[in-house]
Amino acid sequence: MKMVHKLLSEKLVTRELAEKIVLISLLSIIFAEVLPGVRAGSLQVAAGLSILIVINTALSQWLVRRGRQWRSIIQEFVVMSVVNFGLILLFDFLLPSLNGSIDLLDTLFFVLLLTLNVTLYDRYRRTHIWSYNNKK
């Protein structure tokens, strides 16, 4: 368990962060291509998701550095959903001043999907690291 804690409290930009961004972006791009009414292109979806994933990772690492852990996967999902919904509402408020816009309902759906994928990725990555280190 010390190894998991050590890995989670490392620097922000890591190979694992890049892996998470690529995997979740690819999955979300597929959903964006299938769903009707999504105006964003693949690069725009990937860029927006990358920003949210980095913010989520930074928040999780900040909590770990302060000695806090998620008690359950449900707690992690709910808290991260609230954070992400808040960020999307902030983006929705700020983007018109930058000549941009988002479809709020589509974006909230993607954020819920993103939060689920990030939560599951983080949880099972820790489980994988823990089981891998126990085999050694």
DSSP file (Angstrom, degrees, kcal/mol; ACC not computed):
  #  RESIDUE AA STRUCTURE BP1 BP2  ACC     N-H-->O    O-->H-N    N-H-->O    O-->H-N    TCO  KAPPA ALPHA  PHI   PSI    X-CA   Y-CA   Z-CA
    1    1 A M     >        0   0    0      0, 0.0     4,-2.2     0, 0.0     5,-0.2   0.000 360.0 360.0 360.0 -29.2    0.0    0.0    0.0
    2    2 A K  H  >  +     0   0    0      1,-0.2     4,-2.6     2,-0.2     5,-0.2   0.869 360.0  54.9 -62.9 -35.4    3.0    2.3    0.6
    3    3 A M  H  > S+     0   0    0      2,-0.2     4,-2.6     1,-0.2    -1,-0.2   0.900 107.2  49.1 -65.4 -40.6    3.9    2.0   -3.1
    4    4 A V  H  > S+     0   0    0      2,-0.2     4,-2.3     1,-0.2    -2,-0.2   0.937 112.5  48.0 -62.4 -46.5    0.4    3.1   -4.2
    5    5 A H  H  X S+     0   0    0     -4,-2.2     4,-1.2     1,-0.2    -2,-0.2   0.901 112.3  49.7 -61.0 -41.5    0.6    6.1   -1.8
    6    6 A K  H  < S+     0   0    0     -4,-2.6     3,-0.3     1,-0.2    -2,-0.2   0.917 111.5  47.9 -64.1 -44.4    4.0    6.9   -3.2
    7    7 A L  H >< S+     0   0    0     -4,-2.6     3,-1.0     1,-0.2    -1,-0.2   0.868 111.0  51.1 -66.3 -36.1    2.9    6.7   -6.8
    8    8 A L  H 3< S+     0   0    0     -4,-2.3    -1,-0.2     1,-0.2    -2,-0.2   0.740 108.8  51.3 -74.2 -21.7   -0.1    8.9   -6.2
    9    9 A S  T 3< S+     0   0    0     -4,-1.2    -1,-0.2    -3,-0.3    -2,-0.2   0.284  89.1 107.4 -99.6  11.6    1.8   11.6   -4.5
   10   10 A E  S <  S-     0   0    0     -3,-1.0    55,-0.1     1,-0.2     4,-0.1  -0.005  84.0 -54.4 -74.0-173.7    4.4   12.0   -7.3
   11   11 A K        -     0   0    0      2,-0.1    -1,-0.2     1,-0.1    50,-0.0  -0.164  51.5-117.3 -61.9 160.2    4.7   14.8   -9.7
   12   12 A L  S    S+     0   0    0      1,-0.1     2,-0.8    -3,-0.1     5,-0.1   0.937  97.1  62.8 -69.7 -49.6    1.6   15.8  -11.7
   13   13 A V  S    S+     0   0    0      4,-0.1     2,-0.3     3,-0.1    -1,-0.1  -0.695  71.8 142.3 -87.0 110.1    2.8   15.1  -15.3
   14   14 A T     >  -     0   0    0     -2,-0.8     4,-1.9    -4,-0.1     5,-0.1  -0.830  66.5 -99.4-136.7 173.3    3.6   11.4  -15.6
   15   15 A R  H  > S+     0   0    0     -2,-0.3     4,-2.4     1,-0.2     5,-0.1   0.863 122.7  56.5 -62.4 -35.9    3.4    8.6  -18.1
   16   16 A E  H  > S+     0   0    0      2,-0.2     4,-2.5     1,-0.2    -1,-0.2   0.862 104.4  51.5 -66.5 -36.1    0.2    7.4  -16.3
   17   17 A L  H  > S+     0   0    0      2,-0.2     4,-2.6     1,-0.2    -1,-0.2   0.924 110.7  48.2 -65.6 -43.6   -1.4   10.8  -16.8
   18   18 A A  H  X S+     0   0    0     -4,-1.9     4,-2.6     2,-0.2    -2,-0.2   0.908 111.8  50.3 -61.7 -41.8   -0.7   10.7  -20.5
   19   19 A E  H  X S+     0   0    0     -4,-2.4     4,-2.7     2,-0.2     5,-0.3   0.924 111.2  48.4 -61.5 -44.7   -2.0    7.2  -20.6
   20   20 A K  H  X S+     0   0    0     -4,-2.5     4,-2.4     1,-0.2     5,-0.3   0.916 112.0  49.0 -62.7 -44.0   -5.2    8.3  -18.8
   21   21 A I  H  X S+     0   0    0     -4,-2.6     4,-2.2     2,-0.2     5,-0.2   0.930 114.1  45.4 -62.4 -45.8   -5.7   11.2  -21.1
   22   22 A V  H  X S+     0   0    0     -4,-2.6     4,-2.5     2,-0.2     5,-0.2   0.947 115.9  44.8 -64.6 -49.3   -5.2    9.1  -24.3
   23   23 A L  H  X S+     0   0    0     -4,-2.7     4,-2.0     1,-0.2    -2,-0.2   0.932 118.3  41.5 -63.3 -47.1   -7.5    6.3  -23.2
   24   24 A I  H  X S+     0   0    0     -4,-2.4     4,-2.4    -5,-0.3    -1,-0.2   0.861 114.2  52.7 -72.5 -34.4  -10.3    8.4  -21.9
   25   25 A S  H  X S+     0   0    0     -4,-2.2     4,-2.7    -5,-0.3     5,-0.2   0.929 109.2  49.2 -64.8 -44.4  -10.1   10.9  -24.8
   26   26 A L  H  X S+     0   0    0     -4,-2.5     4,-1.9    -5,-0.2    -2,-0.2   0.927 112.9  47.1 -60.9 -44.6  -10.3    8.0  -27.4
   27   27 A L  H  X S+     0   0    0     -4,-2.0     4,-1.8    -5,-0.2    -1,-0.2   0.918 114.4  46.8 -62.3 -43.5  -13.3    6.6  -25.6
   28   28 A S  H  X S+     0   0    0     -4,-2.4     4,-2.6     1,-0.2    -2,-0.2   0.852 107.5  56.1 -70.2 -34.7  -15.0    9.9  -25.4
   29   29 A I  H  X S+     0   0    0     -4,-2.7     4,-2.1     2,-0.2    -1,-0.2   0.901 105.8  52.5 -62.6 -40.0  -14.3   10.8  -29.0
   30   30 A I  H  X S+     0   0    0     -4,-1.9     4,-1.4     1,-0.2    -2,-0.2   0.937 111.0  46.3 -60.4 -46.4  -16.1    7.6  -30.0
   31   31 A F  H  X S+     0   0    0     -4,-1.8     4,-2.5     1,-0.2    -2,-0.2   0.900 110.7  53.6 -62.0 -40.3  -19.1    8.7  -27.9
   32   32 A A  H  < S+     0   0    0     -4,-2.6     6,-0.3     1,-0.2    -1,-0.2   0.854 108.1  50.1 -64.2 -34.8  -18.9   12.2  -29.4
   33   33 A E  H  < S+     0   0    0     -4,-2.1    -1,-0.2     1,-0.2    -2,-0.2   0.811 114.7  44.0 -72.7 -29.2  -19.0   10.8  -32.9
   34   34 A V  H  < S+     0   0    0     -4,-1.4    -2,-0.2    -3,-0.2    -1,-0.2   0.856  96.3  83.3 -84.7 -37.8  -22.0    8.6  -32.2
   35   35 A L  S >< S-     0   0    0     -4,-2.5     3,-0.9    -5,-0.2     2,-0.1  -0.468  79.3-125.0 -74.1 135.1  -24.2   11.1  -30.3
   36   36 A P  T 3  S+     0   0    0      0, 0.0     3,-0.1     0, 0.0    -1,-0.1  -0.460  88.6  30.3 -74.5 150.8  -26.3   13.5  -32.3
   37   37 A G  T 3  S+     0   0    0      1,-0.3     2,-0.7    -2,-0.1    69,-0.1   0.443  75.6 136.0  87.0  -0.1  -26.0   17.2  -31.7
   38   38 A V    <   -     0   0    0     -3,-0.9    -1,-0.3    -6,-0.3     0, 0.0  -0.738  27.9-178.6 -84.7 118.3  -22.3   17.2  -30.7
   39   39 A R        +     0   0    0     -2,-0.7     2,-0.2    -3,-0.1    -1,-0.2   0.619  48.2 100.1 -91.8 -15.1  -20.7   20.2  -32.5
   40   40 A A        -     0   0    0      1,-0.1     2,-0.1     4,-0.1    -2,-0.0  -0.461  67.9-130.7 -77.7 142.8  -17.2   19.7  -31.2
   41   41 A G     >  -     0   0    0     -2,-0.2     4,-2.4     1,-0.1     5,-0.2  -0.302  32.3 -96.7 -81.0 173.4  -14.5   18.0  -33.3
   42   42 A S  H  > S+     0   0    0      1,-0.2     4,-2.6     2,-0.2     5,-0.2   0.895 124.4  49.4 -60.1 -42.7  -12.3   15.2  -32.1
   43   43 A L  H  > S+     0   0    0      2,-0.2     4,-2.5     1,-0.2    -1,-0.2   0.885 110.8  50.3 -66.2 -38.7   -9.4   17.6  -31.2
   44   44 A Q  H  > S+     0   0    0      2,-0.2     4,-2.5     1,-0.2     5,-0.2   0.907 111.3  48.4 -65.7 -41.6  -11.8   19.9  -29.3
   45   45 A V  H  X S+     0   0    0     -4,-2.4     4,-2.5     2,-0.2     5,-0.2   0.942 113.6  47.1 -62.1 -47.6  -13.2   17.0  -27.3
   46   46 A A  H  X S+     0   0    0     -4,-2.6     4,-2.3    -5,-0.2    -2,-0.2   0.897 112.8  49.0 -62.9 -40.9   -9.7   15.7  -26.6
   47   47 A A  H  X S+     0   0    0     -4,-2.5     4,-1.9     2,-0.2    -1,-0.2   0.934 113.1  46.3 -65.7 -45.9   -8.4   19.1  -25.5
   48   48 A G  H  X S+     0   0    0     -4,-2.5     4,-1.9     1,-0.2    -2,-0.2   0.912 114.3  47.4 -62.8 -43.1  -11.4   19.8  -23.2
   49   49 A L  H  X S+     0   0    0     -4,-2.5     4,-2.9    -5,-0.2    -1,-0.2   0.879 107.7  56.7 -66.4 -37.3  -11.2   16.4  -21.6
   50   50 A S  H  X S+     0   0    0     -4,-2.3     4,-2.4    -5,-0.2    -1,-0.2   0.908 106.0  50.5 -60.7 -41.6   -7.4   16.8  -21.2
   51   51 A I  H  X S+     0   0    0     -4,-1.9     4,-2.2     1,-0.2    -1,-0.2   0.941 113.4  44.9 -61.3 -47.2   -7.9   20.0  -19.2
   52   52 A L  H  X S+     0   0    0     -4,-1.9     4,-2.7     1,-0.2    -2,-0.2   0.889 111.9  52.1 -65.7 -39.0  -10.5   18.3  -16.9
   53   53 A I  H  X S+     0   0    0     -4,-2.9     4,-2.6     2,-0.2    -1,-0.2   0.910 110.0  48.8 -64.8 -41.6   -8.4   15.2  -16.5
   54   54 A V  H  X S+     0   0    0     -4,-2.4     4,-2.6    -5,-0.2    -2,-0.2   0.918 112.5  48.4 -64.1 -42.8   -5.3   17.2  -15.4
   55   55 A I  H  X S+     0   0    0     -4,-2.2     4,-2.3     2,-0.2    -2,-0.2   0.923 112.8  48.3 -63.2 -43.9   -7.5   19.2  -13.0
   56   56 A N  H  X S+     0   0    0     -4,-2.7     4,-2.5     2,-0.2    -2,-0.2   0.913 112.8  47.8 -61.6 -43.6   -9.0   16.0  -11.5
   57   57 A T  H  X S+     0   0    0     -4,-2.6     4,-2.6     2,-0.2     5,-0.2   0.907 111.0  50.9 -65.2 -41.9   -5.5   14.4  -11.2
   58   58 A A  H  X S+     0   0    0     -4,-2.6     4,-2.3     2,-0.2    -1,-0.2   0.910 111.1  48.9 -62.1 -41.9   -4.1   17.5   -9.5
   59   59 A L  H  X S+     0   0    0     -4,-2.3     4,-2.2     2,-0.2    -2,-0.2   0.925 111.9  48.2 -63.3 -45.3   -7.0   17.5   -7.0
   60   60 A S  H  X S+     0   0    0     -4,-2.5     4,-2.2     1,-0.2    -2,-0.2   0.914 113.5  47.1 -62.6 -42.8   -6.6   13.8   -6.2
   61   61 A Q  H  X S+     0   0    0     -4,-2.6     4,-2.5     2,-0.2    -1,-0.2   0.875 108.9  54.8 -67.9 -36.1   -2.8   14.3   -5.8
   62   62 A W  H  X S+     0   0    0     -4,-2.3     4,-0.9    -5,-0.2    -1,-0.2   0.911 109.7  47.5 -60.9 -42.4   -3.4   17.3   -3.6
   63   63 A L  H  <>S+     0   0    0     -4,-2.2     5,-2.5     1,-0.2     3,-0.5   0.909 111.3  50.2 -65.8 -41.7   -5.7   15.2   -1.3
   64   64 A V  H ><5S+     0   0    0     -4,-2.2     3,-2.0     1,-0.2    -2,-0.2   0.903 106.3  55.2 -63.5 -41.2   -3.1   12.4   -1.2
   65   65 A R  H 3<5S+     0   0    0     -4,-2.5    -1,-0.2     1,-0.3    -2,-0.2   0.754 106.3  52.6 -64.4 -22.8   -0.4   14.8   -0.2
   66   66 A R  T 3<5S-     0   0    0     -4,-0.9    -1,-0.3    -3,-0.5    -2,-0.2   0.250 123.8-104.7 -95.9  11.8   -2.5   16.0    2.7
   67   67 A G  T < 5S+     0   0    0     -3,-2.0     2,-0.3     1,-0.3    -3,-0.2   0.678  76.9 133.4  79.4  18.1   -3.0   12.4    3.9
   68   68 A R      < -     0   0    0     -5,-2.5     2,-0.3    -6,-0.1    -1,-0.3  -0.787  30.7-175.1-103.8 146.4   -6.6   12.0    2.7
   69   69 A Q        -     0   0    0     -2,-0.3     2,-0.3    -3,-0.1     3,-0.1  -0.953  34.5-100.1-133.7 155.0   -7.9    9.0    0.8
   70   70 A W        -     0   0    0     -2,-0.3     3,-0.1     1,-0.2     4,-0.0  -0.594  24.8-152.0 -71.9 132.6  -11.3    8.3   -0.8
   71   71 A R  S    S+     0   0    0     -2,-0.3     2,-0.3     1,-0.2    -1,-0.2   0.846  75.6   0.3 -74.2 -34.3  -13.3    6.1    1.5
   72   72 A S     >  -     0   0    0      1,-0.1     4,-2.0    -3,-0.1    -1,-0.2  -0.967  69.1-112.9-149.6 163.9  -15.2    4.5   -1.4
   73   73 A I  H  > S+     0   0    0     -2,-0.3     4,-2.4     1,-0.2     5,-0.1   0.823 117.5  56.0 -68.0 -30.9  -15.4    4.6   -5.1
   74   74 A I  H  > S+     0   0    0      2,-0.2     4,-2.7     1,-0.2     5,-0.2   0.914 106.4  49.2 -67.8 -42.8  -18.9    6.1   -4.8
   75   75 A Q  H  > S+     0   0    0      2,-0.2     4,-2.6     1,-0.2     5,-0.3   0.929 112.1  48.8 -61.0 -45.1  -17.6    9.0   -2.7
   76   76 A E  H  X S+     0   0    0     -4,-2.0     4,-2.5     1,-0.2     5,-0.2   0.923 112.4  48.6 -60.2 -45.2  -14.8    9.6   -5.2
   77   77 A F  H  X S+     0   0    0     -4,-2.4     4,-2.1     2,-0.2    -2,-0.2   0.921 113.3  46.0 -62.5 -45.8  -17.3    9.6   -8.1
   78   78 A V  H  X S+     0   0    0     -4,-2.7     4,-2.2     2,-0.2    -2,-0.2   0.939 115.3  45.4 -65.0 -47.8  -19.8   11.9   -6.4
   79   79 A V  H  X S+     0   0    0     -4,-2.6     4,-2.3     1,-0.2    -2,-0.2   0.933 115.4  46.6 -63.4 -45.8  -17.2   14.5   -5.2
   80   80 A M  H  X S+     0   0    0     -4,-2.5     4,-2.7    -5,-0.3    -1,-0.2   0.847 110.1  54.6 -67.3 -32.3  -15.4   14.5   -8.6
   81   81 A S  H  X S+     0   0    0     -4,-2.1     4,-2.9    -5,-0.2     5,-0.2   0.922 108.8  47.9 -63.9 -44.0  -18.7   14.8  -10.4
   82   82 A V  H  X S+     0   0    0     -4,-2.2     4,-2.2     2,-0.2    -2,-0.2   0.925 113.3  48.0 -62.6 -44.3  -19.6   17.9   -8.3
   83   83 A V  H  X S+     0   0    0     -4,-2.3     4,-2.1     2,-0.2    -2,-0.2   0.938 114.6  45.7 -60.8 -47.3  -16.1   19.4   -9.0
   84   84 A N  H  X S+     0   0    0     -4,-2.7     4,-2.4     2,-0.2    -2,-0.2   0.891 111.0  51.7 -66.8 -39.8  -16.4   18.7  -12.8
   85   85 A F  H  X S+     0   0    0     -4,-2.9     4,-2.4     1,-0.2    -1,-0.2   0.909 110.1  51.0 -62.2 -40.3  -20.0   20.0  -13.0
   86   86 A G  H  X S+     0   0    0     -4,-2.2     4,-2.0    -5,-0.2    -2,-0.2   0.905 109.8  49.4 -61.9 -42.1  -18.8   23.2  -11.3
   87   87 A L  H  X S+     0   0    0     -4,-2.1     4,-2.6     2,-0.2    -2,-0.2   0.899 110.7  50.0 -64.1 -40.6  -15.9   23.5  -13.8
   88   88 A I  H  X S+     0   0    0     -4,-2.4     4,-2.8     2,-0.2    -2,-0.2   0.902 109.4  50.8 -66.5 -40.2  -18.3   23.0  -16.7
   89   89 A L  H  X S+     0   0    0     -4,-2.4     4,-1.6     2,-0.2    -1,-0.2   0.889 111.1  49.7 -63.3 -37.5  -20.6   25.7  -15.4
   90   90 A L  H  X S+     0   0    0     -4,-2.0     4,-2.3     2,-0.2    -2,-0.2   0.924 111.6  47.8 -65.0 -44.7  -17.6   28.0  -15.0
   91   91 A F  H  X S+     0   0    0     -4,-2.6     4,-3.0     1,-0.2    -2,-0.2   0.909 109.6  53.7 -60.4 -42.8  -16.6   27.2  -18.6
   92   92 A D  H  < S+     0   0    0     -4,-2.8    -1,-0.2     1,-0.2    -2,-0.2   0.846 112.2  45.1 -61.4 -34.3  -20.2   27.8  -19.8
   93   93 A F  H  < S+     0   0    0     -4,-1.6     4,-0.3    -5,-0.2    -1,-0.2   0.876 120.0  38.9 -75.2 -39.3  -20.1   31.2  -18.1
   94   94 A L  H >X S+     0   0    0     -4,-2.3     3,-1.1     1,-0.2     4,-0.5   0.805  99.2  72.6 -85.1 -31.7  -16.6   32.2  -19.4
   95   95 A L  G ><>S+     0   0    0     -4,-3.0     5,-2.7     1,-0.3     3,-1.6   0.837  87.7  61.5 -60.4 -37.2  -16.6   30.9  -23.0
   96   96 A P  G >45S+     0   0    0      0, 0.0     3,-1.4     0, 0.0    -1,-0.3   0.853 100.2  56.3 -59.0 -30.9  -19.1   33.5  -24.5
   97   97 A S  G <45S+     0   0    0     -3,-1.1    -2,-0.2    -4,-0.3    -3,-0.1   0.690 108.8  47.5 -72.1 -15.8  -16.5   36.2  -23.6
   98   98 A L  G <<5S-     0   0    0     -3,-1.6    -1,-0.3    -4,-0.5    -3,-0.1   0.103 123.7-104.6-106.8  19.0  -14.0   34.3  -25.7
   99   99 A N  T < 5S+     0   0    0     -3,-1.4     2,-0.3     1,-0.2    -2,-0.1   0.802  86.3 115.7  61.0  32.4  -16.4   33.8  -28.6
  100  100 A G      < -     0   0    0     -5,-2.7     2,-0.3    -6,-0.1    -1,-0.2  -0.760  41.1-174.9-121.8 170.5  -17.0   30.2  -27.7
  101  101 A S        -     0   0    0     -2,-0.3     2,-0.3    -3,-0.1    -9,-0.1  -0.985   9.7-154.4-158.9 160.1  -19.9   28.2  -26.5
  102  102 A I        -     0   0    0     -2,-0.3     2,-0.9   -10,-0.1     3,-0.1  -0.974  29.4-115.7-134.8 152.4  -20.8   24.7  -25.4
  103  103 A D     >  -     0   0    0     -2,-0.3     4,-2.8     1,-0.2     5,-0.2  -0.812  31.9-153.4 -84.1 109.4  -24.0   22.7  -25.4
  104  104 A L  H  > S+     0   0    0     -2,-0.9     4,-2.6     1,-0.2     5,-0.2   0.871  87.0  47.5 -59.9 -43.6  -24.5   22.5  -21.7
  105  105 A L  H  > S+     0   0    0      2,-0.2     4,-2.0     1,-0.2    -1,-0.2   0.932 115.0  45.4 -66.5 -44.7  -26.6   19.2  -21.6
  106  106 A D  H  > S+     0   0    0      1,-0.2     4,-2.4     2,-0.2    -2,-0.2   0.915 114.8  49.6 -61.3 -41.8  -24.2   17.4  -24.0
  107  107 A T  H  X S+     0   0    0     -4,-2.8     4,-2.4     1,-0.2    -2,-0.2   0.903 108.7  51.0 -66.4 -41.2  -21.2   18.7  -22.0
  108  108 A L  H  X S+     0   0    0     -4,-2.6     4,-2.2    -5,-0.2    -1,-0.2   0.880 109.7  51.5 -64.1 -36.8  -22.7   17.6  -18.7
  109  109 A F  H  X S+     0   0    0     -4,-2.0     4,-2.5     2,-0.2    -2,-0.2   0.941 111.1  47.4 -62.1 -46.4  -23.3   14.1  -20.1
  110  110 A F  H  X S+     0   0    0     -4,-2.4     4,-3.2     1,-0.2    -2,-0.2   0.871 110.3  52.5 -63.5 -35.8  -19.7   14.0  -21.3
  111  111 A V  H  X S+     0   0    0     -4,-2.4     4,-3.0     2,-0.2    -1,-0.2   0.894 108.9  49.5 -68.0 -38.1  -18.5   15.2  -17.9
  112  112 A L  H  X S+     0   0    0     -4,-2.2     4,-2.2     2,-0.2    -2,-0.2   0.927 113.9  45.9 -63.8 -43.3  -20.5   12.5  -16.2
  113  113 A L  H  X S+     0   0    0     -4,-2.5     4,-2.5     2,-0.2    -2,-0.2   0.917 113.6  49.7 -62.9 -44.4  -19.0    9.9  -18.6
  114  114 A L  H  X S+     0   0    0     -4,-3.2     4,-3.1     2,-0.2     5,-0.3   0.931 110.3  49.8 -59.3 -47.3  -15.5   11.4  -18.0
  115  115 A T  H  X S+     0   0    0     -4,-3.0     4,-2.6     1,-0.2     5,-0.2   0.904 111.1  49.2 -62.1 -42.2  -15.9   11.3  -14.2
  116  116 A L  H  X S+     0   0    0     -4,-2.2     4,-2.5    -5,-0.2    -1,-0.2   0.938 114.3  45.3 -61.3 -46.9  -17.0    7.7  -14.3
  117  117 A N  H  X S+     0   0    0     -4,-2.5     4,-2.6     2,-0.2    -2,-0.2   0.905 114.8  46.8 -65.9 -41.9  -14.1    6.7  -16.6
  118  118 A V  H  X S+     0   0    0     -4,-3.1     4,-3.0     2,-0.2     5,-0.2   0.921 113.0  50.0 -66.2 -43.1  -11.5    8.6  -14.6
  119  119 A T  H  X S+     0   0    0     -4,-2.6     4,-2.4    -5,-0.3    -2,-0.2   0.931 114.5  43.7 -61.2 -46.5  -12.8    7.3  -11.3
  120  120 A L  H  X S+     0   0    0     -4,-2.5     4,-2.6    -5,-0.2     5,-0.3   0.909 114.0  50.8 -66.8 -41.4  -12.7    3.7  -12.6
  121  121 A Y  H  X S+     0   0    0     -4,-2.6     4,-2.1    -5,-0.2     5,-0.2   0.954 113.2  45.1 -59.4 -50.0   -9.3    4.2  -14.1
  122  122 A D  H  X S+     0   0    0     -4,-3.0     4,-1.9     1,-0.2    -2,-0.2   0.913 114.9  48.1 -61.9 -43.5   -7.8    5.6  -10.9
  123  123 A R  H  X S+     0   0    0     -4,-2.4     4,-1.9    -5,-0.2    -1,-0.2   0.938 116.8  40.4 -64.5 -47.7   -9.4    2.9   -8.7
  124  124 A Y  H  X S+     0   0    0     -4,-2.6     4,-2.3     2,-0.2    -1,-0.2   0.744 110.0  58.7 -79.8 -21.4   -8.3    0.0  -10.8
  125  125 A R  H  X S+     0   0    0     -4,-2.1     4,-2.7    -5,-0.3    -1,-0.2   0.920 108.2  47.0 -67.1 -43.1   -4.9    1.4  -11.5
  126  126 A R  H  X S+     0   0    0     -4,-1.9     4,-2.6    -5,-0.2    -2,-0.2   0.910 112.5  49.8 -62.5 -41.7   -4.2    1.5   -7.8
  127  127 A T  H  X S+     0   0    0     -4,-1.9     4,-2.6     2,-0.2     5,-0.2   0.911 111.2  49.1 -63.2 -42.1   -5.6   -2.1   -7.5
  128  128 A H  H  X S+     0   0    0     -4,-2.3     4,-2.6     2,-0.2    -2,-0.2   0.928 112.4  47.4 -62.9 -45.4   -3.3   -3.2  -10.3
  129  129 A I  H  X S+     0   0    0     -4,-2.7     4,-2.4     1,-0.2    -2,-0.2   0.927 113.4  48.9 -61.7 -44.8   -0.2   -1.5   -8.8
  130  130 A W  H  X S+     0   0    0     -4,-2.6     4,-1.6     1,-0.2    -2,-0.2   0.926 114.3  43.7 -62.3 -46.2   -1.1   -3.0   -5.4
  131  131 A S  H  X S+     0   0    0     -4,-2.6     4,-1.1     1,-0.2    -1,-0.2   0.867 113.1  52.6 -70.1 -34.8   -1.5   -6.6   -6.8
  132  132 A Y  H  X S+     0   0    0     -4,-2.6     4,-0.7    -5,-0.2     3,-0.4   0.913 110.5  47.2 -64.6 -42.7    1.6   -6.3   -9.0
  133  133 A N  H  < S+     0   0    0     -4,-2.4     3,-0.3     1,-0.2    -1,-0.2   0.798 107.7  56.4 -71.1 -28.2    3.7   -5.2   -6.0
  134  134 A N  H  < S+     0   0    0     -4,-1.6    -1,-0.2     1,-0.2    -2,-0.2   0.763 101.7  57.7 -73.1 -24.0    2.3   -8.0   -3.8
  135  135 A K  H  <        0   0    0     -4,-1.1    -1,-0.2    -3,-0.4    -2,-0.2   0.742 360.0 360.0 -76.4 -22.2    3.4  -10.6   -6.4
  136  136 A K     <        0   0    0     -4,-0.7    -1,-0.2    -3,-0.3    -2,-0.1   0.483 360.0 360.0 -74.4 360.0    7.1   -9.4   -6.2
